[in-house]
Amino acid sequence: MKKLLIALALIIAPLASGAQVKTPQASPKGYIKQTVGLTDVEVTYSRPGARGRAVFGNLVPFGKLWRTGANENTIINFSDDVVIDGKTLKKGKYAIYTVPRIESWDIIFYLSTDNWGLPENWSDAYVALKTTVKEEALPTPVETFTIGINGLDPNFGYLDISWENSHVALKFEVPTAKIATASIDKALAGPTWNDYFAASQYLFQSNGNIETARTYVDKALDMSSDKPYYVSRLKSLIQAKQGDKKGAIETAKASLASAEAANNADYVKLNKDSIAEWSR
């Protein structure tokens, strides 16, 4: 029995040492993703609770830089450039820092996003944009720190920050009209040469209609200004499959010349090998 207990202990000990205790975070993670017009906005942050404490003016001092949440940086990501207070904020990821005051807050978008709390060495060079918004008193206290994207319009939205009795809303404008107009112009202009190339390549590789593949690759070459070597290469393969070895050789020679000019050794070899094969 003693030997059995020892053996069991030896088996269980490694399993126990590898176990991890799971407990809830004091400030759990929060995540929101919202499309505003045609722009995606994502926020990742931690959500501390008041838990009976006086927050602003005490836990979070007035007039001092605040991490705007807890733990790691509160991070916002815009998929397109946005405009805030008449200033352009480039698309990308930013840490949000704030300076709460009784009547207004400073909101700062900071380029460095890998800090725990405040940066050890603050640099104004990392401040992508800074603005000030009015603070509004809430009629009903908010227990858990909350960030939201609200007041949605096709052309703008509001970054809402609420906790305890305070609320601020930062308006940001999105380039919906610019994106939509570009999309409309592209659609009405019809397919590009690259679209025709992709369609032709698919038909060739999937043993689709070879005549249609030839029509599409011809259109791709006609529409492209520099006649890419890989498009000519595809045309030569289609011609060879159609039984037009003479045409395939001529097209392969054009692809070879372009590949040599681009120093693409792979396509140089492919074309030379095909020319040799089709010349037999």
Backbone as numpy.savetxt, mean C-alpha at the origin, in Angstrom:
# Nx Ny Nz CAx CAy CAz Cx Cy Cz
7.17 -47.55 39.70 6.34 -46.33 39.70 7.19 -45.08 39.70
8.25 -45.11 40.52 9.15 -43.95 40.60 9.77 -43.68 39.24
10.21 -44.74 38.56 10.82 -44.57 37.24 9.81 -44.01 36.23
8.55 -44.46 36.35 7.51 -43.97 35.46 7.25 -42.48 35.65
7.23 -42.04 36.92 7.00 -40.62 37.21 8.14 -39.77 36.68
9.37 -40.27 36.80 10.53 -39.54 36.29 10.45 -39.41 34.78
10.07 -40.50 34.11 9.95 -40.48 32.65 8.88 -39.50 32.20
7.73 -39.49 32.90 6.68 -38.54 32.56 7.13 -37.11 32.77
7.88 -36.88 33.83 8.39 -35.52 34.12 9.31 -35.06 33.02
10.15 -35.96 32.52 11.08 -35.60 31.44 10.34 -35.28 30.15
9.22 -35.93 29.92 8.42 -35.67 28.72 7.67 -34.35 28.83
7.08 -34.10 30.01 6.22 -32.93 30.21 7.03 -31.65 30.34
8.22 -31.72 30.93 9.02 -30.51 31.21 9.29 -29.67 29.96
9.76 -30.27 28.84 9.98 -29.45 27.65 8.70 -28.81 27.11
7.58 -29.57 27.23 6.30 -29.02 26.75 5.88 -27.83 27.58
6.07 -27.93 28.89 5.68 -26.85 29.78 6.55 -25.62 29.56
7.86 -25.84 29.34 8.77 -24.71 29.16 8.47 -23.96 27.87
7.86 -24.65 26.88 7.54 -23.99 25.61 6.20 -23.30 25.63
5.40 -23.49 26.68 4.08 -22.87 26.76 4.21 -21.38 27.02
3.27 -20.60 26.50 3.25 -19.16 26.72 1.94 -18.76 27.37
2.05 -17.91 28.36 0.86 -17.42 29.04 0.26 -16.28 28.23
-1.01 -16.35 27.93 -1.69 -15.31 27.19 -2.59 -14.50 28.12
-2.40 -13.21 28.12 -3.24 -12.31 28.90 -3.64 -11.13 28.03
-4.76 -10.51 28.28 -5.19 -9.37 27.45 -4.29 -8.16 27.67
-4.12 -7.37 26.60 -3.33 -6.15 26.71 -4.12 -5.08 27.43
-3.41 -4.26 28.22 -4.06 -3.15 28.89 -4.60 -2.14 27.88
-3.87 -2.01 26.75 -4.29 -1.10 25.67 -4.35 -1.92 24.39
-5.47 -2.58 24.12 -5.56 -3.49 22.98 -5.39 -2.78 21.65
-4.94 -3.56 20.67 -4.74 -3.04 19.32 -6.08 -2.71 18.66
-6.05 -1.64 17.88 -7.21 -1.28 17.07 -6.78 -1.09 15.63
-7.68 -1.36 14.70 -7.37 -1.20 13.28 -8.61 -0.78 12.54
-8.48 0.23 11.69 -9.59 0.63 10.85 -9.09 0.80 9.42
-9.94 0.49 8.47 -9.66 0.74 7.06 -10.90 1.33 6.45
-10.75 2.47 5.81 -11.89 3.16 5.25 -11.53 3.72 3.88
-12.40 3.50 2.91 -12.23 4.12 1.60 -12.96 5.46 1.60
-12.21 6.51 1.27 -12.78 7.85 1.18 -12.69 8.27 -0.28
-13.83 8.37 -0.95 -13.80 8.59 -2.40 -13.21 7.37 -3.07
-11.99 7.51 -3.57 -11.26 6.38 -4.17 -9.93 6.13 -3.45
-9.77 6.72 -2.29 -8.52 6.64 -1.53 -8.70 5.77 -0.29
-7.82 4.80 -0.10 -7.87 3.95 1.09 -7.08 4.59 2.23
-7.69 4.61 3.41 -7.05 5.16 4.60 -7.06 4.07 5.66
-5.89 3.76 6.21 -5.77 2.74 7.26 -5.13 3.34 8.49
-5.63 2.95 9.65 -5.06 3.41 10.93 -4.87 2.19 11.82
-3.66 2.07 12.36 -3.34 1.03 13.35 -2.92 1.73 14.63
-3.54 1.37 15.74 -3.23 2.08 16.99 -3.58 1.23 18.20
-3.12 1.67 19.37 -3.47 1.01 20.63 -4.49 1.86 21.36
-5.37 1.20 22.13 -6.55 1.87 22.70 -6.55 1.80 24.23
-5.88 2.74 24.88 -5.91 2.75 26.35 -7.29 3.16 26.86
-7.59 2.76 28.07 -8.84 3.15 28.72 -8.59 4.15 29.82
-9.58 4.96 30.11 -9.44 5.96 31.19 -9.37 5.27 32.54
-10.22 4.28 32.73 -10.24 3.47 33.97 -10.25 4.33 35.24
-11.12 5.34 35.23 -11.28 6.17 36.42 -10.25 7.27 36.57
-9.31 7.36 35.64 -8.27 8.37 35.73 -8.69 9.64 34.99
-8.23 10.79 35.47 -8.39 12.03 34.71 -7.37 11.98 33.58
-7.80 12.13 32.35 -6.92 11.93 31.20 -6.22 13.22 30.80
-6.93 14.14 30.16 -6.28 15.33 29.62 -6.05 16.37 30.73
-4.81 16.84 30.76 -4.39 17.73 31.83 -3.79 16.99 33.00
-3.80 15.65 32.93 -3.24 14.84 34.01 -2.43 13.68 33.44
-3.12 12.60 33.05 -2.44 11.47 32.42 -1.75 11.90 31.12
-2.44 12.73 30.36 -1.88 13.34 29.15 -1.79 14.85 29.41
-0.60 15.38 29.70 -0.47 16.80 30.05 -0.82 17.70 28.87
-1.39 18.84 29.17 -1.65 19.84 28.15 -0.34 20.47 27.70
-0.28 20.76 26.39 0.86 21.50 25.87 2.11 20.68 25.64
2.02 19.37 25.81 3.19 18.51 25.61 2.91 17.46 24.53
3.97 17.06 23.84 3.86 16.08 22.77 3.36 14.75 23.32
2.38 14.17 22.63 1.76 12.92 23.06 1.82 11.90 21.94
2.00 10.65 22.30 2.10 9.56 21.32 0.76 9.28 20.63
-0.33 9.84 21.14 -1.67 9.67 20.56 -2.10 8.21 20.61
-2.14 7.70 21.81 -2.53 6.31 22.02 -1.66 5.69 23.10
-1.13 4.52 22.79 -0.26 3.81 23.73 0.64 2.87 22.96
1.69 2.42 23.65 2.60 1.41 23.08 3.29 1.91 21.81
3.21 1.11 20.74 3.88 1.50 19.49 3.19 2.71 18.87
3.83 3.23 17.83 3.27 4.39 17.15 1.85 4.14 16.66
1.02 5.16 16.77 -0.23 5.19 16.04 0.12 5.53 14.60
-0.26 4.67 13.66 0.18 4.81 12.27 -1.02 4.98 11.34
-0.91 5.95 10.44 -1.93 6.15 9.41 -1.29 5.98 8.05
-2.02 5.39 7.13 -1.49 5.13 5.79 -2.51 5.61 4.76
-2.07 6.49 3.86 -2.92 6.99 2.78 -2.46 6.36 1.46
-3.39 5.87 0.65 -3.02 5.26 -0.63 -2.76 6.30 -1.72
-3.18 7.54 -1.47 -2.95 8.63 -2.43 -2.54 9.88 -1.66
-1.99 10.85 -2.37 -1.71 12.15 -1.76 -3.03 12.74 -1.26
-2.97 13.40 -0.09 -4.15 14.08 0.44 -3.77 15.53 0.74
-4.77 16.35 0.92 -4.55 17.76 1.24 -5.14 18.04 2.62
-4.31 18.61 3.50 -4.74 18.95 4.86 -4.38 20.40 5.11
-5.41 21.17 5.44 -5.19 22.60 5.72 -4.45 23.30 4.58
-4.79 22.92 3.35 -4.19 23.56 2.18 -2.82 23.05 1.81
-2.29 22.07 2.58 -0.95 21.53 2.33 -1.06 20.06 1.90
-0.20 19.69 0.95 -0.23 18.32 0.42 0.59 17.39 1.32
-0.03 16.28 1.70 0.65 15.22 2.42 0.78 14.05 1.45
2.00 13.67 1.13 2.25 12.61 0.15 1.69 11.28 0.64
1.28 10.47 -0.32 0.76 9.14 0.04 1.84 8.36 0.78
1.40 7.48 1.68 2.36 6.68 2.44 1.97 6.59 3.91
2.91 6.15 4.71 2.69 5.81 6.10 3.31 6.85 7.02
2.56 7.24 8.05 3.04 8.25 9.00 2.65 7.87 10.42
3.49 8.26 11.37 3.10 8.20 12.78 2.34 9.48 13.10
1.33 9.35 13.94 0.55 10.52 14.36 0.95 10.90 15.77
1.39 12.14 15.93 1.65 12.71 17.24 0.76 13.92 17.42
0.43 14.22 18.65 -0.43 15.37 18.92 0.10 16.15 20.12
-0.32 17.41 20.19 -0.08 18.24 21.37 -1.44 18.75 21.82
-2.08 18.06 22.78 -3.41 18.48 23.22 -3.36 19.77 24.07
-4.32 20.63 23.83 -4.52 21.82 24.65 -6.00 21.93 24.98
-6.35 22.87 25.84 -7.75 22.97 26.26 -8.66 23.32 25.10
-8.23 24.22 24.22 -9.11 24.69 23.15 -8.70 24.19 21.77
-7.50 23.65 21.62 -7.04 23.19 20.31 -5.97 22.13 20.47
-5.78 21.35 19.40 -4.72 20.35 19.36 -3.84 20.59 18.15
-2.54 20.39 18.32 -1.65 20.28 17.17 -1.63 18.81 16.75
-1.73 18.57 15.45 -1.64 17.20 14.93 -0.45 17.14 13.99
0.42 16.17 14.21 1.69 16.07 13.48 1.77 14.72 12.78
2.10 14.75 11.49 2.35 13.53 10.72 3.86 13.38 10.58
4.38 12.30 11.16 5.83 12.11 11.33 6.31 10.94 10.48
7.40 11.14 9.77 7.88 10.14 8.81 8.40 8.86 9.45
9.01 8.95 10.62 9.54 7.75 11.29 8.40 7.07 12.04
8.20 5.78 11.76 7.03 5.07 12.30 7.39 3.87 13.18
8.66 3.71 13.52 9.07 2.51 14.25 9.48 2.81 15.69
8.89 3.84 16.27 9.21 4.20 17.65 8.22 3.58 18.62
8.68 3.38 19.85 7.79 2.97 20.93 7.49 4.24 21.73
6.27 4.73 21.56 5.97 6.00 22.20 6.59 7.14 21.42
7.17 8.11 22.14 7.81 9.25 21.49 9.19 8.87 20.99
9.65 9.48 19.88 11.00 9.20 19.40 12.04 9.60 20.45
13.09 8.80 20.54 14.15 9.12 21.48 14.81 10.45 21.12
14.97 10.68 19.82 15.54 11.95 19.34 14.59 12.54 18.30
13.80 13.50 18.74 12.84 14.13 17.83 13.57 14.95 16.77
13.12 14.85 15.52 13.73 15.61 14.43 12.64 16.32 13.64
12.72 17.65 13.55 11.75 18.40 12.76 11.83 18.04 11.29
12.97 17.49 10.86 13.11 17.09 9.46 12.16 15.96 9.11
11.69 15.21 10.10 10.75 14.11 9.88 9.28 14.55 9.95
9.06 15.81 10.23 7.68 16.31 10.29 7.20 16.56 8.86
6.32 15.69 8.38 5.81 15.82 7.01 4.75 16.91 6.93
3.95 17.02 7.99 2.91 18.05 8.01 2.47 18.27 9.45
2.20 19.52 9.77 1.70 19.87 11.11 0.57 20.87 10.95
-0.51 20.66 11.70 -1.64 21.57 11.63 -2.32 21.63 12.99
-3.24 22.58 13.13 -3.94 22.78 14.40 -5.44 22.66 14.16
-6.13 21.95 15.05 -7.58 21.80 14.95 -8.23 22.20 16.27
-9.48 22.58 16.19 -10.23 22.99 17.36 -10.65 21.78 18.19
-10.55 21.92 19.50 -11.02 20.86 20.40 -12.49 21.08 20.72
-13.23 19.98 20.76 -14.66 20.06 21.08 -14.94 19.19 22.30
-15.68 19.74 23.25 -16.04 18.99 24.46 -17.16 18.01 24.13
-17.03 16.81 24.64 -18.04 15.78 24.40 -19.09 15.79 25.51
-20.35 15.64 25.16 -21.39 15.61 26.20 -21.36 14.32 27.02
-20.88 13.24 26.38 -20.80 11.94 27.06 -19.36 11.45 27.00
-18.75 11.12 28.13 -17.35 10.70 28.14 -17.12 9.43 27.32
-15.95 9.37 26.68 -15.52 8.18 25.94 -14.48 7.46 26.80
-14.80 6.26 27.22 -13.92 5.52 28.12 -12.64 5.05 27.44
-12.77 4.53 26.21 -11.62 3.95 25.51 -11.19 4.86 24.37
-9.90 5.15 24.32 -9.34 6.00 23.26 -9.78 5.48 21.89
-10.33 6.38 21.07 -10.94 5.96 19.81 -10.52 6.86 18.66
-10.10 6.24 17.55 -9.84 6.96 16.31 -10.81 6.44 15.26
-11.36 7.35 14.47 -12.28 6.96 13.41 -12.08 7.81 12.17
-12.59 7.32 11.05 -12.63 8.07 9.80 -14.11 8.29 9.50
-14.56 9.54 9.65 -15.99 9.81 9.57 -16.27 11.04 8.70
-17.54 11.46 8.68 -17.93 12.60 7.88 -17.61 12.41 6.41
-17.89 11.21 5.90 -17.41 10.84 4.57 -18.13 11.57 3.44
-17.34 12.00 2.49 -17.80 12.65 1.27 -16.91 12.12 0.15
-17.36 12.08 -1.10 -16.48 11.60 -2.16 -15.14 12.35 -2.25
-15.11 13.58 -1.73 -13.90 14.39 -1.87 -13.15 14.65 -0.56
-13.70 14.22 0.56 -13.01 14.46 1.83 -13.54 13.55 2.93
-12.83 13.53 4.04 -13.25 12.82 5.23 -12.64 13.49 6.43
-12.96 12.98 7.62 -12.43 13.55 8.85 -11.74 12.45 9.67
-10.56 12.76 10.14 -9.87 11.90 11.09 -10.34 12.32 12.48
-11.14 11.47 13.11 -11.70 11.77 14.43 -10.87 11.13 15.53
-10.57 11.90 16.56 -9.87 11.38 17.74 -10.69 11.76 18.97
-11.07 10.75 19.76 -11.92 10.98 20.93 -11.41 10.21 22.13
-11.44 10.88 23.29 -11.14 10.20 24.55 -11.58 11.09 25.69
-12.07 10.47 26.72 -12.58 11.17 27.89 -13.64 12.18 27.44
-13.42 13.47 27.69 -14.40 14.48 27.30 -13.97 15.30 26.09
-12.91 14.86 25.40 -12.35 15.65 24.30 -12.51 14.96 22.95
-12.72 15.79 21.93 -12.85 15.29 20.57 -12.25 16.31 19.61
-11.45 15.82 18.65 -10.95 16.67 17.57 -11.23 15.97 16.25
-11.47 16.76 15.21 -11.75 16.22 13.88 -10.91 16.96 12.86
-10.04 16.22 12.17 -9.15 16.81 11.18 -9.65 16.47 9.79
-9.98 17.48 9.01 -10.45 17.26 7.65 -9.27 17.00 6.72
-9.42 16.01 5.84 -8.42 15.77 4.79 -9.15 15.58 3.47
-8.59 16.16 2.43 -9.20 16.09 1.10 -8.49 15.03 0.26
-9.26 14.30 -0.51 -8.73 13.21 -1.34 -8.90 13.55 -2.82
-8.02 13.02 -3.69 -8.03 13.40 -5.11 -9.00 12.59 -5.96
-10.25 12.48 -5.51 -11.22 11.65 -6.21 -11.43 12.08 -7.65
-11.62 13.38 -7.86 -11.88 13.88 -9.21 -10.71 13.58 -10.14
-9.50 13.77 -9.65 -8.30 13.52 -10.46 -8.20 12.05 -10.85
-8.41 11.15 -9.87 -8.31 9.71 -10.14 -9.42 9.25 -11.06
-10.64 9.72 -10.80 -11.78 9.31 -11.62 -11.63 9.79 -13.05
-11.18 11.04 -13.22 -11.00 11.59 -14.57 -9.94 10.81 -15.34
-8.83 10.49 -14.66 -7.76 9.72 -15.31 -8.27 8.33 -15.72
-9.09 7.73 -14.86 -9.64 6.41 -15.16 -10.59 6.48 -16.35
-11.41 7.52 -16.39 -12.35 7.69 -17.50 -11.59 7.91 -18.81
-10.58 8.79 -18.76 -9.79 9.09 -19.96 -9.12 7.82 -20.50
-8.59 7.01 -19.58 -7.91 5.78 -20.00 -8.89 4.79 -20.62
-10.06 4.66 -19.99 -11.06 3.72 -20.51 -11.56 4.14 -21.88
-11.82 5.43 -22.03 -12.36 5.92 -23.30 -11.31 5.93 -24.40
-10.04 5.98 -24.01 -8.96 5.99 -25.00 -8.76 4.60 -25.61
-9.32 3.58 -24.96 -9.18 2.22 -25.48 -7.94 1.53 -24.94
-7.71 0.29 -25.36 -6.57 -0.48 -24.84 -5.23 0.10 -25.28
-4.21 -0.11 -24.44 -2.85 0.32 -24.76 -2.13 -0.79 -25.52
-0.93 -0.48 -26.00 -0.16 -1.51 -26.70 0.17 -2.66 -25.75
0.37 -2.32 -24.47 0.70 -3.37 -23.51 -0.49 -4.30 -23.28
-1.71 -3.73 -23.35 -2.91 -4.57 -23.24 -2.98 -5.57 -24.40
-2.70 -5.07 -25.61 -2.72 -5.96 -26.77 -1.62 -7.03 -26.66
-0.45 -6.63 -26.16 0.64 -7.59 -25.99 0.25 -8.69 -25.00
-0.32 -8.28 -23.85 -0.72 -9.25 -22.83 -1.77 -10.21 -23.37
-2.73 -9.68 -24.14 -3.78 -10.53 -24.71 -3.20 -11.51 -25.72
-2.29 -11.02 -26.54 -1.67 -11.88 -27.55 -0.84 -12.98 -26.88
-0.08 -12.60 -25.86 0.76 -13.56 -25.15 -0.09 -14.66 -24.50
-1.21 -14.26 -23.92 -2.10 -15.24 -23.30 -2.64 -16.23 -24.34
-3.11 -15.72 -25.46 -3.67 -16.59 -26.50 -2.61 -17.55 -27.03
-1.39 -17.06 -27.22 -0.31 -17.91 -27.73 0.05 -19.01 -26.73
0.21 -18.61 -25.46 0.66 -19.57 -24.44 -0.42 -20.58 -24.07
-1.69 -20.19 -24.25 -2.79 -21.09 -23.88 -3.37 -21.83 -25.08
-2.64 -21.78 -26.21 -3.11 -22.44 -27.44 -4.49 -21.93 -27.86
-4.69 -20.63 -27.71 -5.93 -20.01 -28.13 -5.91 -19.73 -29.63
-6.78 -18.85 -30.05 -6.90 -18.52 -31.47 -5.63 -17.82 -31.95
-4.84 -18.49 -32.77 -3.54 -17.96 -33.19 -3.69 -16.76 -34.12
-4.76 -16.73 -34.90 -4.99 -15.59 -35.80 -5.28 -14.33 -34.99
-6.08 -14.49 -33.95 -6.37 -13.33 -33.08 -5.11 -12.89 -32.35
-4.30 -13.86 -31.91 -3.03 -13.54 -31.25 -2.14 -12.72 -32.19
-2.13 -13.08 -33.46 -1.33 -12.34 -34.45 -1.87 -10.92 -34.63
-3.17 -10.78 -34.69 -3.78 -9.45 -34.83 -3.40 -8.56 -33.65
-3.47 -9.13 -32.45 -3.17 -8.34 -31.25 -1.69 -7.95 -31.17
-0.78 -8.87 -31.52 0.63 -8.54 -31.43 1.02 -7.51 -32.49
0.38 -7.57 -33.65 0.61 -6.55 -34.66 0.17 -5.17 -34.18
-0.99 -5.13 -33.51 -1.46 -3.85 -32.97 -0.52 -3.34 -31.88
0.00 -4.25 -31.05 0.94 -3.85 -30.00 2.18 -3.20 -30.62
2.71 -3.79 -31.67 3.90 -3.23 -32.33 3.59 -1.92 -33.03
2.42 -1.84 -33.64 2.03 -0.61 -34.33 1.89 0.56 -33.34
1.36 0.26 -32.14 1.09 1.32 -31.17 2.30 1.70 -30.33
3.27 0.79 -30.16 4.44 1.08 -29.33 5.48 1.85 -30.14
6.05 2.86 -29.54 6.99 3.72 -30.26 8.37 3.07 -30.40
8.78 2.27 -29.41 10.14 1.71 -29.43 10.20 0.24 -29.87
9.06 -0.34 -30.23 9.02 -1.73 -30.71 9.84 -2.67 -29.80
9.39 -2.91 -28.58 10.16 -3.72 -27.63 10.55 -5.09 -28.20
11.76 -5.54 -27.84 12.26 -6.80 -28.38 11.42 -7.99 -27.95
10.81 -7.90 -26.77 10.02 -9.04 -26.32 8.69 -9.13 -27.07
8.18 -7.99 -27.57 6.97 -8.03 -28.38 7.29 -8.61 -29.76
8.40 -8.17 -30.34 8.83 -8.74 -31.62 9.10 -10.23 -31.49
9.69 -10.63 -30.37 9.95 -12.04 -30.11 8.65 -12.84 -30.13
7.63 -12.32 -29.46 6.34 -13.00 -29.44 5.76 -13.11 -30.85
5.87 -12.04 -31.63 5.34 -12.08 -33.00 6.06 -13.15 -33.82
7.38 -13.26 -33.65 8.12 -14.28 -34.42 7.65 -15.68 -34.06
7.37 -15.92 -32.79 6.90 -17.25 -32.36 5.51 -17.54 -32.94
4.66 -16.50 -32.98 3.32 -16.68 -33.54 3.42 -16.97 -35.04
4.31 -16.22 -35.74 4.49 -16.46 -37.18 4.97 -17.89 -37.44
5.91 -18.35 -36.62 6.43 -19.70 -36.79 5.32 -20.73 -36.57
4.47 -20.48 -35.59 3.37 -21.40 -35.31 2.36 -21.39 -36.45
2.24 -20.27 -37.14 1.34 -20.17 -38.29 1.94 -20.81 -39.54
3.23 -21.17 -39.46 3.90 -21.78 -40.61 4.64 -20.79 -41.47
4.71 -19.53 -41.05 5.41 -18.50 -41.81 6.85 -18.38 -41.29
7.71 -19.37 -41.66 9.07 -19.38 -41.15 9.88 -18.18 -41.66
9.67 -17.80 -42.94 10.41 -16.66 -43.50 10.08 -15.38 -42.74
8.78 -15.14 -42.50 8.38 -13.95 -41.73 8.89 -14.02 -40.31
8.87 -15.23 -39.73 9.34 -15.40 -38.35 10.82 -15.05 -38.23
11.62 -15.44 -39.22 13.06 -15.15 -39.20 13.29 -13.64 -39.28
12.58 -12.96 -40.15 12.74 -11.51 -40.30 12.37 -10.79 -39.00
11.29 -11.21 -38.38 10.86 -10.59 -37.12 11.85 -10.90 -36.00
12.37 -12.14 -35.99 13.35 -12.53 -34.97 14.63 -11.71 -35.12
14.99 -11.38 -36.34 16.19 -10.55 -36.56 15.98 -9.14 -35.99
14.77 -8.62 -36.14 14.46 -7.31 -35.56 14.50 -7.37 -34.04
13.96 -8.45 -33.47 13.99 -8.64 -32.02 15.43 -8.79 -31.53
16.26 -9.53 -32.31 17.66 -9.72 -31.97 18.41 -8.39 -31.92
18.18 -7.55 -32.90 18.85 -6.25 -32.94 18.47 -5.39 -31.74
17.19 -5.41 -31.39 16.72 -4.63 -30.24 17.28 -5.19 -28.93
17.32 -6.51 -28.83 17.85 -7.15 -27.62 19.34 -6.85 -27.45
20.08 -6.85 -28.56 21.51 -6.53 -28.50 21.71 -5.08 -28.06
20.87 -4.18 -28.57 20.97 -2.77 -28.18 20.66 -2.58 -26.70
19.77 -3.44 -26.16 19.39 -3.35 -24.74 20.29 -4.19 -23.85
21.28 -4.88 -24.45 22.20 -5.75 -23.70 21.46 -6.85 -22.93
20.42 -7.40 -23.57 19.69 -8.50 -22.94 20.17 -9.82 -23.55
21.09 -10.44 -22.85 21.74 -11.65 -23.36 20.75 -12.81 -23.54
19.74 -12.89 -22.67 18.77 -13.98 -22.76 18.00 -13.93 -24.07
17.51 -12.75 -24.42 16.74 -12.62 -25.66 17.63 -12.71 -26.90
18.89 -12.29 -26.76 19.84 -12.46 -27.87 19.98 -13.94 -28.20
20.18 -14.76 -27.16 20.34 -16.21 -27.37 19.06 -16.84 -27.91
17.90 -16.45 -27.33 16.64 -17.02 -27.78 16.42 -16.76 -29.27
16.68 -15.54 -29.69 16.46 -15.19 -31.10 17.46 -15.90 -32.02
18.71 -15.97 -31.62 19.71 -16.66 -32.43 19.36 -18.13 -32.59
18.95 -18.74 -31.48 18.58 -20.16 -31.54 17.38 -20.37 -32.46
16.38 -19.49 -32.38 15.19 -19.64 -33.22 15.51 -19.40 -34.68
16.33 -18.41 -34.96 16.71 -18.14 -36.36 17.42 -19.34 -36.95
18.32 -19.94 -36.17 19.04 -21.14 -36.63 18.07 -22.29 -36.89
17.12 -22.46 -36.00 16.16 -23.57 -36.12 15.25 -23.36 -37.33
14.75 -22.13 -37.49 13.81 -21.88 -38.60 14.50 -21.79 -39.97
15.81 -21.66 -39.95 16.56 -21.55 -41.22 16.91 -22.92 -41.81
16.68 -23.99 -41.05 17.04 -25.32 -41.52 16.15 -25.78 -42.66
